[in-house]
């Protein structure tokens, strides 16, 4: 059993966080303007290098600066520009691309969840909860918070329900390093919620699960 990826969407239907583990095919970086800053450095738009300014000081963020530099707010900085990226953000060996940009993938994932949830409500005729669905290749797990945030996790098809894991992420790392973090601007429609402490805490929690392999 394997856990592949985690998406978090805010109440405005926008992807504000992404992290993956066992994906053999990762999406292409998002197009410029396709996602908010501070969602995931791994799928953020790639900086365009101008040959005429290669010797000019770089404004590109270190992988540790997971909040946008345009705000003047960071959680942690990498003082050594030659230091290799943090392991949490490195592309795993043998990982290829799906051919789909991340902003398109994020829209598709959210669209599937909303479509299935609406279909279930219409068919059942009552307010029935949609918590997961399974295909021959993967299983999608959903946990929605009282404030409208949606935590979505993709795993292999044989994995049992991971809704309890999504709730653990919400009541643990999310509340501690996002909700209670004065440097994270929630619901401003301009920034994601990624920061070094939240990402590391989620990574430890997921890797400590018995279903993680």
N, C-alpha and C positions, 0 to 999 in steps of 0.2 A: 504494500500500500504506500502511495506517495502523495505528497501535497505539492501542488504545482505553483499556485499563485494566489495573491490576495489583492482585492480591489476595495477601496472605500469611496463611497459617493456621498456628497452632502445633500441637504434637502432641496438644493437647486438642481439636482440631477447631474452634477458635475463631478468627475473623478478627481479626488483630492489626494489620493495616495495609491501607490502600487509597489508590490514586492513579489519576487518569485524565487523559487528554489529548484525544483526538478524539471524545469522546462528545457526540452531539447531543442525547441524552436522558439526563439524570443522574437517579439514584434520589432519592426524597424523603429528607429527613433521617430517621435511625433514630428509633424511638420511645424514650421514656425507659427506660433499663435494657436496651435491645435490643442494644447493643454496648458493648464496654469503652471507658473513656476512652483517649485517645491512639491512636485508629485513623486518623482523618482529621477535621480540623475541618470540612471541606466537607460531611460527611454525619452529623456528630454531632447529637444531639438539640438542638433550638433552645431557648434559655432562655425561660422564661415570665416576661413582664414584669408586675409587680404595679403598677397605677396609683397605689396608695397609697404606694409606695416608690420612685417614679421619681427622687426627689432624693437617695435614699440611696446610699452608695458601692456601686459595682457589684463583684460577685465574679466576673463573667464573664471567662474567660481571653482574653487577646490571642491572635490566630491564631499568634503566635510561641511561645506557651506550649503546646506540643503534648504535654507531660506533665501529668497532672492536678494541679491546685493543691491538692487535698486531701492529697496526699502531702508537700507542702512542697518538692517537687523539680521544678525546671525546667531545661531546657537553655539557653534564652535568653528574655529578657523584652523586652517592648515598653514603653519608658518613656513614650512619648507616646500617651495613649489616643485622641487624635484622628487618629492616623496611619492611613491606609487599610490594609486587609488586604494581606498579602503576595501577590504575583501568583500564586504557586503554589497558593493556596487560593481565588482568586476564581473565580466561576462564569463560564465563557467566554460571550461574547456569542452570542445565538441558541440557547442551551441550554435545552431544555425538560425536563419531568419524565417519568419512565417511569410514574408513578402507583404505583410499588412502593416501600415503605420500604426503606432500605439493609439493615437487619438481615434482612429477608426475602430480599432479593437475595443476600446473602452466604451464607445457608443454602442457597438453590437452587443456587448455583455449586458449593459444596462437595458437596452431595448428588449432583449430576450426575457430578462427578469420581469420587467413591467408588463410585457405582453402576456406571459404565462400567468402572472398574478391576476391580471384583469380577466383573463379567460376563465380561471378557476372561480373567481367571484361570480361571473355571469352564469357559469354552468351549475354551480352549487346553489345559487340563489341566496346565499348568506355570506357573512364576512368570515370566510374560511382562510386560514393562514397558508401561505406558500412558503415552504422552508427549504426544499431542495428538488432537483430533478436529475435524472441520470440518462446518459446515452451509452452506446457500446464502448466509447472511448474515454469518457470522463464523467464526473459528477459535480454539480454546482450546489453550493451550500449558501444559504442566505440568513442573515440576522439583521433585523431592523430595530434601531433604537427608538425610544419615545420621542426624540427630537428630529427624527426623520433621516438620520444617517444610515446608510446601507453598507453592511460588511459582507462581501462576497468572496468565497474561496472556491477554487477549482482543485479537484483531486482526481485520482484514478477512479474508475467506475466501481471498484470493489470496496472502497472505503465506506465505513459506517458514517452516520451523521456527524458532521463537525460543527454543528450549530453551537454546541457548548464551548468550542474553542473560540469561535467568533465572539461569543459573549465574554469569555475570559480576556480577549484582546480589548474589548470595549471597557470593561470594569477595571482592568489593570493598566496596561501601557497607555491606552487612549485617554483615560481620565487623568492619569498622572502626568504624561508628557505632552498632551495636546490641550485638553480642556483647562487644566490648571497651569499651563505654560503661558505667561504673559507675552512671550515673544511670538506666539502663534496666533495669527489673525483668522479666527473661524468665521465662516459665512460672509467673508467680504467680497467673494466672487473674483478675487484677484490673485490669491495665493493658495497653494495646497497646504498640507499640514505636516509634510515630511520634516523631520529633524533627526540628528544623529542618535539621540537618546531613545526616541520612540522606535526608530528602525532597529537599533540594537536590541531593545527589549522585546520587540515582536519576534525577532530572529531567534533569541534565546528561548522564548516560550514555544515557538513552533518546533524548533529542533529538539526540544525536550519531550515532545509527545511520543507516545509509543507507536503511533501510526506513521511517524516520520522515518523514512528510510531511503 
